[in-house]
Amino acid sequence: MLPVQQTRSIVSLGEGWTPLIRINQEQQILPVKELWVKREEQNPTASFKARGFSTAISLLNEHGVKKVAVPSNGNAASALAAYAAHAGMQSYVFVPQDCPEMIIDECLYYGAHTYKVDGYIHDAARIIQDGSVEQGWFNVGTLREPGRVEGKKTMGFELAEQMNWILPDVIVYPTGGGSGIIGLWKAFHELKSLGMLSGDLPRFVSVQEAGCQPIVDAIRSQTNYKPFPPEKVTASPTGMRVPEPPAGSLIVSILRETDGTAVAVDRDEIRAAQIAMGAQGISASPEGSATLAGTIRLIESGWIGRNERVVLFNTSHAIKYWPYTSSSSVPIVKNYEEWVRLTSPQLKEGAMK
Ligand SMILES: *Cc1c(COP(=O)(O)O)cnc(C)c1O
């Protein structure tokens, strides 16, 4: 069900088959029937982008491509870097200059030719486009070739299998370029046409950060997709910050087809949700946390009902992003006595309580 023809073309680093975890504690606070998290941060390079690049690089490998390039907010860049390295290809990655440093380091570690761009992801895309003929690199940007979306179908195949072929009522996905949503949607349609699934598709929800929300604006205003004006962007540098998704209209039509919606959440809501995910032992990126923040809003507004089963996609790890709390505030101790001395006021306080 993937486009690669020959087994020997396959380039894999062990992506996929990520756990689906039920978050019971959060569910006790939120009035829903079931709340699940698909733990995409457990993929190679710690994001769901690995799935797409395994398929894309396998296809390009099959066709003898040796030099690849991608515009990215970060995770596509590091995933391309890793899969290209594994396949023996040269990679060029262009990311916005405010991309989390950890992810830029990761690209360098995998040996990618790495550049920061003074602008957004579409400015990075422009550079690759302009250099295509002269540099001879293959542009693996979102929806420039079939492999990335095809690879992301595997999230849908796995979810169906993990849920015993009864899909949830609602799927919440953090949306940037939309390949995650498009891949899931295509996977479910394929499973339906094979007779492996029946009934309606889940309602798809796109979550974006306020301050770069072209999909949310189209859904809210019941109009066609329009790019978000780059000069109005205030959202943080995450995978959701894509002012001009090339397949914006397709994303909007998928949300409408499935009776879904789109919701914008602000930075504070994302932070609070990230703390809530951490409190469940799940390392959630800002994007993955945004799905919980969006779900809370939709439960509050009544759009998600008490009897519904909801699946969130935690698309990446917390630890790839800017340090969350400053580790310099964590005390250093040499031995137990010192630790007791350091903590005894708190210990006494605790004992008195
Ligand atoms: C790329 C990315 C997204 C957005 O995914 P799209 O498929 O581009 O919509 C969300 N979360 C993370 C962590 C990402 O890297």
The ligand as a Gaussian input file, in Angstrom:
#p B3LYP/6-31G(d) Opt

LIG

0 1
 C        5.627000      19.257000      10.541000
 C        5.040000      19.194000      11.873000
 C        3.682000      19.438000      12.095000
 C        2.744000      19.859000      10.994000
 O        2.484000      18.782000      10.171000
 P        1.928000      18.947000       8.696000
 O        1.857000      17.588000       8.177000
 O        2.927000      19.809000       7.979000
 O        0.615000      19.643000       8.789000
 C        3.184000      19.241000      13.372000
 N        3.973000      18.885000      14.392000
 C        5.295000      18.675000      14.220000
 C        6.117000      18.304000      15.403000
 C        5.867000      18.827000      12.960000
 O        7.167000      18.593000      12.814000

